[in-house]
Amino acid sequence: MPAAETVECWMGSRPKIQLIIFGDSWCHGNGSVRAWPELLGERLGWRTLNVAIPGSDSRMLKQQCDILLNVMKRRELEVHEDAWVLVHTGGNDILSNHPHQIFRMVWAAISRLLCCGLPFCSGPMPIIDQVAHNVQALLSRLHTTLGIKNAILVGMPLTASLPMVEHTVRLLLGDNACVGATGAYILRQINAVHIAELRKMRPDCSQHTYQGGMGLEPPASNARAADFKVVCLDEAAAVDAITAAEPSEHEGELVGLGSYDALWQDPVHPSQLCHEALSNVFVERFRQELEQNHSGHTGRESTEASRLTRPILSKVLATR
């Protein structure tokens, strides 16, 4: 089977699954690296099932959902009534698309830079629209087959802090600081559009029929928007915050932090240290989003700049 099954084996009655992970290699990990979504579930104390497939794009979310349902049936697993799904996709959609479509996406972001920034002032981003469509289809299917009503949707790691992206930006735009700043702004614009689309995601209950057999009642037809929670995590911003940390702040313990060897397994994939730091970032952001957007609290103003530097990395050191 191409996807990793990371459900623990239990004696007697089995606890229900509380977190289901969909996505690509950033979620899958390998024998030497535990991916940050699994670490996030561990930090939250959740039983986790990972069906991510390395190299997959958003079109393969349907296949991952098929794998999920087959694994649950074969292993007689059930999902918790308040289970969450985590979806990490989009990066491979960009990598696998035609250069013309990538150029259209970049030009739409440049248009926002040159005008007032309103959506109608710039062109469409077909790649982003494609990802959003496939994510919504997945949520709709999960809602109507398993009764899922909570989703963590992750933005793409589209940032110059990622070695491959940095090298590509330099290749296309050169090393000029002003041009480089423009490239970084374009990437932020693309991420902002993507995350805005993710925040609007809700299941469409008319797309699928409830299959039952998982110990759940069919969801009410009016649960489409009212009961479904979406938490969005900005992965690019988290990677930027981690790589911006000063090694000198840690009294030499993090020599090389922010360098290629410390944070990256290769030009595209995070190292174990980076995965651990990301999980610490996102457990805080997840709780903040729940408090601010889904519990009726106005909450305290976010102090992300201070949260995402030394304290996050100190937690990683404490566990190593």
C-alpha positions in Angstrom: 0.0 0.0 0.0 1.5 3.4 -1.0 0.3 5.3 2.1 1.6 4.9 5.6 -0.7 3.5 8.3 0.3 5.1 11.5 -2.5 3.8 13.8 -1.3 2.1 16.9 -2.4 -1.4 17.7 -4.4 -1.7 20.9 -5.5 -4.6 23.0 -9.2 -5.1 23.5 -11.5 -2.2 22.3 -9.7 0.3 20.0 -9.9 4.0 20.6 -11.5 5.9 17.7 -9.4 7.8 15.2 -9.2 11.5 16.1 -7.0 12.8 13.3 -6.8 11.7 9.6 -4.0 13.1 7.5 -4.2 13.6 3.8 -1.4 15.0 1.6 2.0 14.7 0.1 5.5 13.9 1.2 5.5 16.7 3.7 2.8 14.7 5.6 4.0 11.2 4.9 7.6 11.3 6.3 9.8 8.2 5.9 11.7 5.8 8.0 14.1 8.4 9.4 11.7 11.4 9.6 8.4 11.8 11.4 6.3 14.4 9.6 5.0 17.4 11.5 1.2 16.5 11.1 1.9 13.2 13.0 3.8 15.1 15.6 1.0 17.6 15.9 -1.5 14.8 16.5 0.9 13.4 19.1 1.2 16.7 20.9 -2.6 17.1 21.0 -3.0 13.5 22.3 -4.9 12.3 19.3 -5.0 8.8 17.7 -3.9 9.4 14.1 -4.3 7.7 10.8 -2.0 8.9 7.9 -3.0 8.1 4.3 -0.7 10.7 2.7 1.1 9.7 -0.5 4.5 11.1 -1.4 4.5 13.0 -4.7 0.7 13.3 -4.8 -1.2 16.4 -5.9 -4.7 17.5 -5.0 -6.2 15.2 -7.7 -5.0 12.2 -5.7 -7.0 13.2 -2.6 -9.8 11.0 -4.0 -7.4 8.0 -4.1 -6.3 8.7 -0.5 -9.9 8.8 0.6 -10.4 5.4 -1.1 -7.4 4.1 0.9 -8.8 5.5 4.1 -12.2 3.8 3.7 -10.5 0.5 2.8 -8.2 0.6 5.8 -11.0 1.5 8.1 -13.1 -1.4 6.8 -10.3 -3.9 6.9 -9.1 -3.0 10.3 -12.6 -2.3 11.7 -11.7 1.2 12.8 -14.1 4.0 13.6 -13.6 7.8 13.7 -14.3 9.8 16.8 -17.5 11.9 16.6 -15.3 15.1 16.8 -12.5 13.8 14.6 -10.4 16.2 12.5 -8.9 15.8 9.1 -5.7 17.6 8.1 -5.2 18.3 4.4 -1.8 19.3 3.0 -1.8 19.7 -0.7 -1.1 22.1 -3.6 2.7 22.2 -3.9 2.8 19.3 -6.3 0.0 20.8 -8.3 2.3 23.7 -9.1 5.3 21.5 -9.8 3.3 19.3 -12.2 1.5 22.1 -14.1 2.4 23.6 -17.4 4.7 26.6 -17.2 2.0 28.7 -18.9 -0.4 28.1 -16.0 2.4 28.9 -13.5 3.0 32.1 -15.4 -0.7 33.0 -15.2 -0.6 32.5 -11.4 2.5 34.7 -11.0 1.0 37.4 -13.3 -2.2 37.5 -11.3 -0.1 38.0 -8.1 1.9 40.8 -9.9 -1.4 42.4 -10.9 -2.2 42.7 -7.2 1.1 44.4 -6.6 0.4 46.9 -9.4 -3.1 47.8 -8.5 -5.3 48.2 -5.4 -5.1 44.5 -4.5 -8.8 43.7 -4.8 -9.6 40.3 -6.4 -11.5 41.8 -9.3 -8.4 43.9 -10.3 -6.3 40.8 -11.2 -6.6 37.7 -13.3 -7.6 34.2 -12.1 -5.3 31.6 -10.6 -6.4 28.3 -12.2 -4.0 26.2 -10.2 -5.3 27.6 -6.9 -8.9 27.1 -8.1 -8.1 23.5 -9.0 -6.7 22.8 -5.6 -9.7 24.4 -3.9 -12.1 22.3 -6.0 -10.3 19.1 -5.1 -10.1 19.9 -1.4 -13.8 20.7 -1.2 -14.6 17.5 -3.0 -12.7 15.6 -0.3 -14.4 17.4 2.5 -17.8 16.8 1.0 -17.1 13.0 0.7 -15.7 12.8 4.2 -18.6 14.7 5.7 -21.2 12.5 4.0 -19.4 9.1 4.5 -17.8 9.5 7.9 -19.6 12.5 9.4 -16.4 14.5 9.6 -17.1 18.1 10.6 -13.7 19.5 11.5 -10.8 20.3 9.1 -7.3 21.6 9.3 -6.3 23.0 5.9 -2.7 23.8 5.4 -1.3 26.4 3.0 1.5 25.5 0.6 5.2 26.0 1.7 5.6 28.5 -1.1 8.4 30.7 0.3 12.0 31.6 -0.6 13.0 30.0 2.7 12.5 26.7 1.0 15.8 26.0 -0.8 14.2 24.9 -4.1 12.0 28.0 -4.2 14.9 30.2 -3.3 17.1 28.8 -6.1 14.3 29.1 -8.6 13.6 32.8 -7.7 17.3 33.6 -8.0 17.5 31.8 -11.3 14.6 33.8 -12.7 15.0 37.1 -11.1 18.7 37.3 -10.2 20.3 38.4 -6.9 19.2 42.0 -6.9 17.8 42.8 -3.4 14.9 44.9 -4.8 13.9 42.3 -7.3 14.2 39.6 -4.7 11.9 41.5 -2.4 9.4 41.7 -5.2 9.6 37.9 -5.7 9.0 37.4 -2.0 5.9 39.7 -2.2 4.6 37.7 -5.2 4.9 34.5 -3.2 3.1 36.0 -0.2 0.3 37.1 -2.6 -0.1 33.6 -4.0 -0.2 32.1 -0.5 -2.7 34.7 0.7 -5.1 33.9 -2.2 -4.7 30.2 -1.5 -5.4 30.5 2.2 -8.4 32.8 1.5 -9.8 30.0 -0.7 -9.2 27.4 2.0 -10.9 29.5 4.6 -14.1 29.4 2.5 -14.1 25.6 2.2 -17.2 23.8 3.4 -18.6 20.4 2.4 -21.3 20.3 -0.2 -23.7 17.6 1.1 -25.4 17.3 -2.2 -22.4 15.7 -3.9 -22.3 12.4 -2.1 -24.6 10.0 -0.3 -24.0 8.7 3.2 -22.5 5.2 3.2 -22.9 4.3 6.8 -21.4 1.3 8.4 -18.9 3.3 10.5 -20.9 3.6 13.7 -22.1 7.1 12.8 -25.5 8.6 12.0 -25.9 10.4 8.7 -25.2 14.2 9.1 -28.1 16.6 9.0 -28.6 18.2 5.6 -28.3 21.7 7.1 -24.9 21.0 8.6 -23.1 22.2 5.5 -21.8 25.5 6.9 -23.2 25.8 10.4 -21.5 22.9 12.1 -18.3 22.5 10.0 -15.1 24.0 11.5 -12.1 25.0 9.3 -8.8 26.0 10.8 -6.2 27.3 8.3 -2.5 27.0 8.9 0.0 29.2 6.9 2.9 26.8 6.4 5.0 29.4 4.4 4.8 31.9 7.3 5.8 29.1 9.8 8.8 28.1 7.7 9.9 31.8 7.4 9.7 32.2 11.2 11.7 29.1 11.9 14.4 29.9 9.4 14.7 33.5 10.6 15.7 32.4 14.2 19.1 33.5 15.3 21.5 30.7 16.1 23.4 32.9 18.5 20.3 33.2 20.7 20.7 29.5 21.7 24.2 29.7 23.1 25.7 27.6 20.3 23.3 24.7 20.8 21.7 25.4 17.4 24.8 26.0 15.4 23.8 26.0 11.7 20.0 26.4 12.5 18.5 28.0 9.4 21.2 26.5 7.2 20.5 23.8 4.6 22.0 21.0 6.6 20.0 21.7 9.8 16.5 22.3 8.4 16.4 20.6 5.1 16.7 16.9 4.2 17.0 17.9 0.6 16.0 21.1 -1.4 12.3 20.2 -1.1 11.8 18.3 2.2 12.2 19.4 5.8 14.6 17.6 8.2 13.4 16.1 11.4 14.4 19.3 13.3 12.3 21.4 10.9 9.3 19.0 11.3 9.5 19.2 15.0 9.7 23.0 15.0 6.7 23.1 12.6 4.7 20.9 14.9 5.4 23.3 17.8 4.4 26.3 15.7 1.2 24.7 14.6 0.0 23.4 17.9 0.0 27.0 19.1 -1.6 28.3 16.0 -4.3 25.6 16.0 -5.3 26.5 19.5 -5.2 30.2 18.7 -7.5 29.7 15.7 -10.0 27.6 17.8 -10.0 30.2 20.5 -10.4 33.2 18.2 -12.7 31.8 15.5 -14.6 28.9 16.9 -15.3 29.4 20.6 -17.0 32.8 20.6 -14.1 34.4 22.3 -12.5 37.6 21.0 -9.2 36.4 22.5 -6.0 38.2 23.0 -4.3 39.7 20.1 -1.9 37.3 18.5 1.8 37.8 19.2 3.0 35.4 16.5 6.3 37.2 15.9 7.5 36.4 19.4 5.9 32.9 19.5 7.6 31.7 16.3 11.3 32.3 17.2 13.2 31.2 20.2 10.4 29.7 22.3 9.4 27.3 19.5 12.9 26.2 18.9 13.7 25.9 22.6 10.8 23.4 22.9 12.4 21.4 20.1 15.8 21.4 22.0 14.1 20.3 25.2 12.7 17.2 23.5 15.9 16.2 21.6 
